[in-house]
Structure formats: structure tokens, C-alpha cells
Amino acid sequence: MSSETTVVSVSIDRVGLAELRNKWGWFVGLGALLIALGAVAIGASTLTTIATMVFLGWLMVLAGVAYFLHSFYCKEWGGFFIELLSGVLYAASGVMIIANPLISAEYLTLLIAMLLIFQGIFRAVVAVAVRFPNWIWLLLSGVVTFLLGLSIWHQWPLSGLWVIGLFVGVEMIFNGWSLVMLGLVAKNLPTAPAAE
């Protein structure tokens, strides 16, 4: 067996491509499920937004409790009061989000819109200032990002009801699609050469 064949065999085993090839159907199945769930999330974007905000609120409450308990477990440390205060703030913010998920979603959506607007401006300025090869694509990306942020901001606060749910649904669809493609490519992977 040549050293090149050995390297390929070791590389395939190391990254688990043999396992990926053998279980490609699971990847396709999970991807299809994520695509379906993403479509449901987009179709019920307001409900998805509320569920996402409630989930985020509970995560913050749990983080606050963890900070709070850790501060007392390590109370001799100089950062005791900072951790204690952080725990209280995390938990209080989480409770506020859980109590008012729609209002929280509106303000989070406004923050997302502002970030998209400033990111779009930054990308466009960098593209025009630096002019590296294919800079036009970064400029186009900046303009699209800017327009997306502007569109969300223009429809605010109504956009707060659906933007987060839409983003979650779109992310699930793209993630699902990438898993489907990975599974289909894995189905046709060559088998590793047998070790001598």
C-alpha cells in the first residue's frame, strides 16, 4: 500500500467519513425534518417569535441562578458582589422577557435592524475604500444588508412580531438543506481502501 493511500485512509477514518457514508440517510432525514420545521416556523412566525423569546428568557433565568449560586460557592473571591449582581440582573432580565415576550421581541428586533443597517454601511464603505479583487460582491452584500435593516426598521414595531420567527425559520431551512446536501454527497463517497 502506498503512503498516499495510507494517508487518505487515515484521513477518512479520522474525520468519520466512513460513518458519514454509512449513515447518510440519517443526515438527509434530519435535514428534511429541519426544512419542514423551518417552513412551519416561517408560517407561524409570530408564535415562533414568542416561543423564542420565552426560551431566551428561561435561559437567562437559569444563567442568573447559576451566577447567583456560584457567587456564594466562591464567596471568598474578590468578584463576589459582581457575580451576585450579574446573577440578579440576568434573572431579572429573564423574568421580564418571559413576562413580556412581544415587547421584548420588538426591542430586540429594533436592535437587529440597527445592527444590520450599520453592518451594511460598514461593508459598503470597506468595499469601496479597499477595492480588493471582487470587491463588488462585498459592496452588494453591504447594500442588501443595509436595505434589509432599513426595511425592518421602517416596519417597526410591527416587524417585532415576525422578524425573529422568520429568522429562526430561515436558519432552520438553510441548516436542513445543508444536512440534506451533506447526506446526499456522503452517499456517494468512495469506500476507504482496505488496510494491508
N, C-alpha and C positions, 0 to 999 in steps of 0.2 A: 504494500500500500504506500503510495507516495505521501510525502509530508503535506502537500497541498490538500489531498483528500482527508488526511487526518485532521487538519485544521478546520476544514469545512464540517466534518463530523462532530468535532468537539464544539464548534460554534453553534451548530444546530441543537445539540444537546444542552448547551449552556443556556441558551435563551428560551428553551422549551418549545421550539418549533415543531418537534415531533408530537408533543402533547397537543399543540395547537392544531396540527394537521388531523390528528385522530379525533378531536372533539370539535371540529369546525362547525358542526350543526348546532351546538350549544351557543356559539357566538352569533350565528345567524338568528337563532330563536330569540336570544336576549335582545339583539338589535331590533328585530321585528316588534317585540313587546315594547321596547322603549319608543319606537316610532309611533305605535298605536297610543301609548300613554301620552306622548307628546302632543299628538293630534287632539286627544281628549282635553289635555291641559290648555291648549290654544282655544278649543271650542268653549271651554268653561274658564276663561282667563280670569274673571273676577273671583270665582271660587278658588282657583289656583293661587291667586294673589293673596287672598285671605289666609288660606292654609299655609302658604309660605311664610307670611308674617307671624302667624301663631307659632309655627315651628321655630322660627328665628327667636321669637320671644321666649319660648321654653328653653332654647339653647342658652340664651343669655341668663335666664334664671338659674339654670344648672351651673353655668360658669361662675355666677355670683356666689352661689352656695359653696362651690369648690374653693374659690378665693377666700371666702369667709372662714371656712373650716381650716384651710391651710394657714391662714394668718394666726389662728390660735394654736395650731400644731407647732408652728415655728415662731412663737411669740417672743423669744429672746432675740430674734433677728432685728436689725435696725429698721427694716422696712415694714414692721408690723402694722402701723397705722395706715400706710399707703395701701397695703394689701387689704386691710379691713375696709377701708373706704372704697377701694376698687370693687370688692365683693358687693358692698351695699349698692354702689352705682350700677353695676351690671344687673343685679337682681331687680332693682327698682326700674331700670330701663326695660328689662324684660317684661315685668308686670304691666308697665304702661303700654308696651306693644301688644301684649295679649289682650288687654282691656280695650284697646282702640286700634285694631288691625288696619282698618281702612284709612284712618287719619295717618297712621304710621306709614302705610304704603304710599300715600300721597306725598309725604315729605321725602321719603326715600326715592320716589320717582323724580321729584324735583332735583334731588342731588344727582341722580343718574343723568338727567338731562343736562345739568351744568357740566358734569364730567365729560359727557360726550361732546358738548359744544367746545370746551377748552381743549380736549384731546384732538378734535378735528382741526381747530385753529393751529395747534402746535404741529401736527403732522403736515399741514399745508405749508406753514412757514418753513419748516425744516426742509421739505421737498424743494421749495423754490430757492432757499438760501444755499443748500449744499449741492444740489443738482448732480447727484451720483447717477450711475447708469440706471436706467428705468425709473427715474425719479417721478415720472408722470403717474405711475401706479400709486406711489405714496401720496401724491397730491390728490388723486382721485379718491383714495381711501379717506383722506382728511376731509374732503368736501362732502362725501357721503356721510361720514361720522358727524360732521357739523350739522348737516341738514336733518339727520335723524334726531340729534339732540334738540335742535330748534323746533322740529315737529312735535316732539314730546312736550317741550316747554310751552309751546303755543296752545296745546290742548289741555294743559294742566289747569285745575286739579282733576278733571275728568280722566285724564290719562293715568292717574294714580290707581284707578280701579282695574286696569287691564294690562299695563306695561309689564309689571313683574311676572304675572302669569304667562303672558306672551313670551317673555324672555326664557322662562323656565321651560315652556313647551318647545320652543325653537331649539334650545340646548339639548333637550331630550331627543328630539328628532335627529339632529346632527350627530349626536353621540351614538344613537341607534344605527344610523346609516353607516357610520364608520365601523361599527361592530359587524354589521352585515357584510360590508366590503372585505373586512379582515377575514371573516369566516369563509367567504367565497374564494378569496385568494389562498387561504390556508388549505382548502380542499384540494387544490392542485399542486401543493408543494411536493417536491421530489422526496422520496424516502432517503434517509441517511444511508450511506454505504455501510455494509457490514464490516465490523472490525475483524481484522485477521488475527 
